[in-house]
Amino acid sequence: MTDLTTRGAIDCVGHPVEAARLLAAAFDEGRRLAVTAPARDDHAHHVVVEFLHPVIAGTVALPAVVVPSGQRGGDDDVVLAIGDLDGGADLVIATDGEADIMIAYHLLWELVQLELADRPEAGGDSTSFLYPFLDGSTDDAGEHLRASAVAKVDESRQLAVESLAANAEMLERAASAVLSVAAPAGESGSVPSGRGRVLTMGNGGSATDAARAVRLLRRLGVPAQSLAADYAVLSALANDLGAERVFARQVEAVGRVGDVLIGFSTSGTSANLLAAFDEAKSRGLVTIGFAGYDGTGFAAHAAVDHTIAVSSQSVHRIQEAQAVLLDAMVAAVAAEIAERTTS
């Protein structure tokens, strides 16, 4: 097997094709991807979801695991480090932007799938739609592949600009909703008596968006809690009540007037999110939905007060634009909190 420890770390942002080829070769050798993201575990979990549970038909499920901050993967693992680095990684994503981080590992996944497309279990050219000009082959398409990766980054950034413009008014309303019900609190997320809390939810990669929202809001002192965070609660509810009740049951237990419920979805049609929004609305919570596919699922649902929509059919591009939209909402909350502090 190739000794990756003798190689310098490859920057996934600057050299995405090289990073993907190294990782694909490691998977071929039976190695595992170990992901570490100090202070940003939500991104690490998102990477693992991408590789273990690819939602696109015909793509290969690949071994990946989150490595908690301060720990290292196994000796045979390929280590991907996001954010703060200490020199022990094979692959790195060294950028601070939340959306830029996501773009980098989405491209890594797409390119790895292309490298492995000739595996029987991958369905031959089932991934060719990711970069259709390749016709299922990457043998001599390195430059074309790099150019296409750059084009995908440009596409993502353009979609983010368009989404910000289209949702400007709704983002303002969502930020106002968060400000009106959530009193600033400490990093512990404790809630002052009589004030509300922000609850978040999502499935799979969107569950990591829910975790990211909590991380960003808590930095501002806004009390927040992800309903997707407790594996014991989620597995118990899914086993006993069904997956469609995993969030609604928690809203029933902890939701109260003065809270905000934020749901993240690429489709806007997830049954368990819609059920939770219904439960929240019946209890007097303010509800906010981030959705793709023009947001029609959430927008058409009476229990969703504010829908922040991305007009795209690509799961990855939707999630990247949603990261920018979330940043914008949090920035608006931060600006208002700062103004209140100085006035």
Secondary structure, 3 states (H helix, E strand, C coil): CCCHHHCCCEECCCCHHHHHHHHHHHHHCCCCEEEECCCCHHHHHHHHHHHHCCCCCCCCCCCEEECCCCCCCCCCCEEEEECCCCCCCCEEECCCCHHHHHHHHHHHHHHHHHHCCCCHHHCCCCCHHHCHHHCCCCCCCHHHHHHHHHHHHHHHHHHHHHHHHHCHHHHHHHHHHHHHHCCCCCCCCCCCCCCCCEEEEECCHHHHHHHHHHHHHHHCCCCEEECCCCHHHHHHHHHHCCHHHCCHHHHHHHCCCCCEEEEECCCCCCHHHHHHHHHHHHCCCEEEEEECHHHHHHHCCCCCCEEEECCCCCHHHHHHHHHHHHHHHHHHHHHHHHHHHHC
